[in-house]
Structure formats: C-alpha cells, structure tokens
C-alpha cells in the first residue's frame, strides 16, 4: 500500500497501453518469449504484458526502490514469470548476463518521471507542490537537486537549464538563484519556484505553462543523468533483441525523443557507399520502423489521463544481426 493508502493500480494509468501492446505483440506471441520493461515504475505496462501474453517471461528494471516494492505488490500474482531488478536501464547487459538470458524478444522504455515520483510530495519532482528538493529517482545515491543548485558553478547551471530545459531565460534565472543561495541554501521546491517566477520578465510568464517547468525538468535530468544513461541504454537494448524482436519507446520531451528518433533512423538505413549497384548484406538496415514518425495519444486518452499529453511513441523491429 502507498503512503496515501491507495491501491497501487489506482496510482498509475499506463500511457498508450493498447498501442504499445499491439506493437510488441508479434514478438511476444511465441512460447518462451522474454520481454524487458526497462522502466518498471508502478508496473502498469508490465501487468498488461503478463496478462496479455500468458507464456511471456518479464524482466522489470527500476532504479527507484519504492517503485520496485509497489510494482512487486501489483505483480505478485505473476511472481513465477516476473523478475524485478534494482538497476538503471543502461545496466541491461549486466542484468541479462546475471540472469543468463542471452537475448530477448521485446523491450519497452516508458521514459520520464513515474506517477509515484510525481505524486509522493517528499520526492520534490513536482513544481506544483512544496517539497524537499531531492529529485533523485534512486534516493540511495547521487546528488540531490538542492545540492546541484547550491554547489554548481553559475556557468554549469546555465548550461544545464539551456541544454536540458531549453530555457531561454537561463542566465536570468541562474543569476537569481546564485543571489538567493548566498543568503540561504535552497532546500525546498516552493522557494525555487518563487525565485524563478520573480526572475522572469512578464512576457515569459504568460506563455508555456508554469514558469518553473523547464528548470525543474533540467534539474531532474541532471540529477539522474537521464540523457547520458539513455544514450547508453538504447543501443544496448537493441543489441539484446533477437532478430524479429521488437522495441517500443515512450518519450515525454523533445530531448529524449530526439535520441530515440536518431538511433532508430540510423538503424533503418543502409550504410553502403553511394553508387553501389547492389547493396551487400553488411550494409543493409538492421531495423524496420514500425511507427510512422512518433505516434501521439488520442484526445480521449489525454482527457482520461492528462499525463499522457506529451507522450511520443516510436517502435522498431530488429530484422538482421549487426555486421
């Protein structure tokens, strides 16, 4: 049971669930198939995978120990077919080696912040409620958002806000943060939101939703090394797929989606030098795109679950071994 005593199934509506299952289904229909949920969270997608494919074996990864515990409760009825592992998703090769699973038929990534992390006030992910500035997905290690704010050099903070938050007012916000941290270190999210709000010109406050949104995104990505980890994890997951295996990725902001798009596009092109009359096998594409661009949630789903709104779904099938 969660801290607010709601059943775990009520805390998480898995995004684009039907379409995700449809895209993975051809690879998971055969007996003995293994699927990896690289971002287990509260187990919504994993529960549906186990229920839909009665012979599938699931390996679920998450760096958040609280999420692992709650997902374990949700998936208890499938305990004989589900292995849950405390790991970051770029550790997939080591996890598979430890479990003696050489290759898998399916991989799912549901990126970004989980419902648990957004809804538990003491995690500090949500700018809409006051909380300690933590933002670590794994609270057992690493720097918190408060430590980043209070110790990073101004130039590094500007770089983070620009690169990871695409914040046009990064320098103005950082100047205000540096002034304020000299008076008193940052510890809670409400103070950071107020400092950001006061630092921005009126025109910037009128567009783009909450003015703290981009700064909070940037801090979260920095604290958890999200893009660096994703850059390692995506190619490793593709390498783990058997020929015919499928991978689906749900991304929630343009930086994540760009990495996915570029990797999938590169794998689906031939790499032969220009002008060859016949393309040798080693230059042939190793991936087939299963989605035309990024697929979006329907208006009906967004109405049911507002957190689905920014989702972008892409999927590929591995069609040959790497050269």
C-alpha positions in Angstrom: 0.0 0.0 0.0 1.2 3.5 -0.7 1.8 6.3 1.7 -1.6 7.7 0.9 -3.2 4.2 1.2 -4.5 4.0 -2.3 -4.1 0.6 -4.1 -1.1 0.8 -6.4 -3.2 0.1 -9.5 -5.1 3.4 -8.9 -1.9 5.4 -8.9 -0.8 4.6 -12.4 -2.6 4.7 -15.8 -0.1 3.3 -18.2 0.2 5.6 -21.2 -0.7 4.4 -24.8 -1.1 0.9 -23.4 -3.2 -0.6 -26.1 -1.0 0.6 -28.9 2.2 -0.4 -27.1 0.9 -4.0 -26.6 -0.2 -4.1 -30.3 3.3 -3.1 -31.5 5.1 -5.6 -29.2 2.6 -8.5 -29.7 4.1 -10.2 -32.8 7.4 -10.7 -31.0 5.8 -11.9 -27.7 3.2 -14.4 -29.0 5.5 -17.4 -29.2 6.0 -19.6 -26.1 9.1 -18.8 -24.0 9.4 -15.2 -25.1 11.1 -12.7 -22.8 10.2 -9.0 -22.6 12.2 -6.4 -20.6 10.4 -3.4 -19.1 13.3 -1.1 -18.7 11.3 1.4 -16.7 9.1 -0.7 -14.5 7.6 2.2 -12.4 4.4 1.1 -10.8 4.1 -1.9 -13.1 1.1 -0.8 -15.3 2.7 -1.8 -18.6 4.3 -4.9 -17.1 1.0 -6.1 -15.6 -0.7 -5.8 -19.0 2.1 -7.6 -20.8 1.9 -10.5 -18.3 -1.8 -10.7 -18.6 -2.0 -10.4 -22.4 0.8 -12.9 -23.1 0.3 -15.9 -20.7 3.6 -17.6 -21.5 5.8 -14.5 -21.6 8.6 -14.0 -19.1 9.1 -10.5 -17.8 12.3 -8.8 -16.5 11.5 -5.4 -14.9 14.2 -2.8 -14.1 13.9 0.3 -12.0 16.3 2.4 -10.1 13.6 3.5 -7.6 13.4 1.1 -4.7 10.0 2.4 -3.6 8.6 1.8 -7.2 10.1 -1.8 -7.1 8.3 -2.6 -3.9 5.0 -1.3 -5.1 5.3 -3.0 -8.5 6.1 -6.2 -6.7 2.8 -6.0 -4.9 1.0 -5.3 -8.2 2.6 -8.2 -10.0 2.5 -10.7 -7.1 0.1 -13.0 -9.0 2.7 -13.3 -11.8 5.7 -13.9 -9.5 6.6 -17.1 -11.2 7.0 -15.2 -14.6 8.4 -11.9 -13.4 11.9 -11.0 -12.2 12.2 -7.4 -10.8 15.7 -5.9 -10.6 17.0 -2.8 -8.9 19.0 -1.3 -11.7 19.3 1.6 -14.1 18.3 0.7 -17.6 21.8 1.2 -19.0 22.8 -1.8 -16.9 20.6 -4.1 -19.0 23.5 -6.1 -20.5 24.9 -6.9 -17.0 21.4 -7.8 -15.7 20.8 -10.1 -18.6 24.2 -11.7 -18.2 23.5 -12.3 -14.5 20.1 -13.9 -15.3 21.7 -15.9 -18.0 19.3 -14.5 -20.6 21.4 -14.1 -23.8 18.7 -12.3 -25.9 15.1 -11.1 -25.6 12.1 -10.8 -27.8 10.8 -7.5 -26.6 11.9 -4.3 -24.9 9.9 -1.4 -23.5 11.0 2.0 -22.3 8.5 4.4 -20.7 10.8 7.3 -20.0 10.5 10.3 -17.7 9.1 10.6 -14.2 6.8 7.9 -12.8 3.4 8.6 -11.3 4.9 7.6 -7.9 7.6 10.2 -8.1 5.3 12.9 -9.2 2.6 12.1 -6.6 4.8 11.5 -3.5 5.3 15.0 -2.1 8.7 14.3 -0.4 10.4 13.5 -3.7 10.5 17.1 -5.0 9.7 16.4 -8.7 6.6 18.4 -8.9 6.8 22.2 -9.1 3.1 22.5 -8.1 3.6 21.4 -4.5 6.2 22.4 -1.9 8.6 19.6 -1.1 12.3 18.9 -0.3 14.4 19.5 -3.4 15.5 15.9 -4.0 14.5 14.7 -7.5 16.7 11.5 -7.3 14.9 8.5 -8.8 17.2 6.4 -6.7 17.3 8.0 -3.3 20.1 5.7 -2.1 22.8 7.6 -4.1 23.8 10.7 -6.0 23.4 14.4 -5.6 20.0 15.9 -4.9 18.6 18.8 -6.8 19.3 21.0 -3.8 23.0 20.1 -3.8 23.1 20.8 -7.5 21.5 24.2 -7.0 23.7 25.1 -4.1 27.1 23.9 -5.3 27.3 24.1 -9.1 29.1 27.0 -10.7 26.8 29.6 -12.3 28.1 28.7 -15.8 27.3 25.0 -15.2 23.8 25.9 -14.1 23.2 28.0 -17.2 24.4 25.1 -19.4 22.0 22.7 -17.7 19.0 24.9 -17.9 19.7 25.7 -21.6 20.6 22.1 -22.7 18.2 20.1 -20.6 15.3 22.5 -20.1 15.6 24.5 -23.3 15.1 27.5 -21.1 15.7 30.8 -23.0 15.9 32.8 -19.7 18.5 30.5 -18.2 21.1 33.3 -17.4 18.5 35.5 -15.7 17.2 32.5 -13.6 20.7 31.4 -12.6 21.6 35.0 -11.6 18.6 35.0 -9.2 19.4 31.5 -7.9 23.0 32.5 -7.1 21.9 35.7 -5.3 19.4 33.7 -3.2 21.7 30.8 -2.4 24.3 33.2 -1.0 21.6 34.4 1.5 20.4 30.9 2.4 20.9 27.5 0.6 17.9 26.1 -1.3 16.1 23.2 0.4 12.5 23.3 -0.8 10.8 23.5 -4.2 8.4 26.3 -3.3 11.2 28.8 -2.8 12.8 27.8 -6.1 9.5 28.3 -7.9 9.1 31.7 -6.4 12.7 32.8 -7.3 12.1 31.6 -10.9 8.8 33.4 -11.1 10.3 36.7 -9.8 13.3 36.4 -12.1 11.3 36.2 -15.3 10.0 39.1 -17.4 6.3 39.4 -17.6 6.1 38.2 -21.2 7.9 35.0 -20.3 5.4 34.3 -17.6 2.4 34.5 -19.9 3.4 31.6 -22.2 4.4 27.9 -21.8 2.5 27.0 -18.6 4.2 27.1 -15.1 7.4 29.2 -15.5 9.3 26.7 -13.3 8.6 23.7 -15.6 11.7 23.9 -17.7 14.0 24.5 -14.8 12.6 21.5 -12.9 13.0 19.3 -16.0 16.6 20.4 -16.4 17.5 19.7 -12.8 15.8 16.3 -12.9 17.7 15.3 -16.0 21.0 16.5 -14.4 20.4 14.8 -11.1 19.6 11.5 -12.7 21.9 11.7 -15.7 18.9 10.8 -17.8 20.1 11.6 -21.3 23.6 10.2 -20.7 22.0 7.0 -19.4 19.6 6.8 -22.3 22.4 7.3 -24.9 24.0 4.1 -23.5 20.8 2.2 -22.8 19.1 2.4 -26.2 21.9 0.8 -28.3 22.4 -1.8 -25.6 18.7 -2.7 -25.7 18.7 -3.1 -29.5 21.7 -5.3 -29.2 19.8 -7.5 -26.8 17.0 -8.2 -29.2 16.8 -11.3 -31.3 16.1 -11.0 -35.0 12.4 -10.4 -35.2 12.4 -8.8 -31.7 10.7 -5.5 -31.1 11.3 -2.4 -29.0 8.9 0.4 -28.1 9.8 3.7 -26.5 7.6 6.3 -24.9 9.3 9.6 -24.6 7.9 12.8 -22.9 10.1 15.6 -24.1 11.9 16.5 -27.2 15.4 15.7 -25.9 14.5 12.1 -25.2 12.5 11.7 -28.4 15.3 13.1 -30.5 17.7 10.5 -29.2 15.2 7.7 -30.0 14.4 9.1 -33.4 18.0 9.4 -34.4 19.0 5.9 -33.3 16.0 4.3 -35.0 16.5 6.3 -38.2 20.2 5.3 -38.4 19.4 1.6 -37.8 16.8 1.6 -40.5 19.0 3.0 -43.3 21.6 1.1 -45.4 25.1 2.3 -44.8 26.6 1.4 -48.2 28.8 3.8 -50.0 27.0 5.8 -52.7 26.8 4.3 -56.2 27.0 0.6 -55.4 24.7 -1.3 -57.9 23.9 -3.9 -55.2 24.0 -3.2 -51.5 25.9 -6.0 -49.7 24.3 -7.6 -46.7 26.6 -6.0 -44.2 25.3 -2.6 -45.3 21.6 -3.5 -45.1 19.4 -1.9 -42.5 19.2 -3.9 -39.2 16.0 -2.2 -38.1 12.5 -1.8 -39.5 10.4 1.2 -38.4 7.1 0.1 -37.0 5.7 3.6 -36.5 5.5 6.4 -39.0 7.2 9.2 -37.1 6.2 9.4 -33.5 2.6 8.3 -32.6 0.6 10.5 -30.2 -2.0 9.7 -27.6 -5.6 10.2 -28.6 -7.7 13.1 -27.3 -9.8 10.6 -25.4 -6.7 9.2 -23.6 -5.5 12.7 -22.7 -8.9 13.5 -21.3 -8.7 10.5 -19.1 -5.0 10.9 -18.2 -3.5 14.4 -18.6 0.0 13.0 -18.1 -0.3 11.2 -21.4 -0.4 14.6 -23.3 3.3 14.9 -24.1 3.9 11.2 -24.9 5.6 10.3 -28.2 5.7 6.5 -29.1 8.2 5.0 -31.5 8.8 1.3 -32.2 11.2 -0.8 -34.3 11.8 -4.4 -35.2 15.2 -5.9 -35.5 15.4 -7.5 -38.9 19.0 -8.8 -39.0 22.1 -9.2 -36.9 24.6 -6.4 -36.6 27.6 -6.6 -39.0 
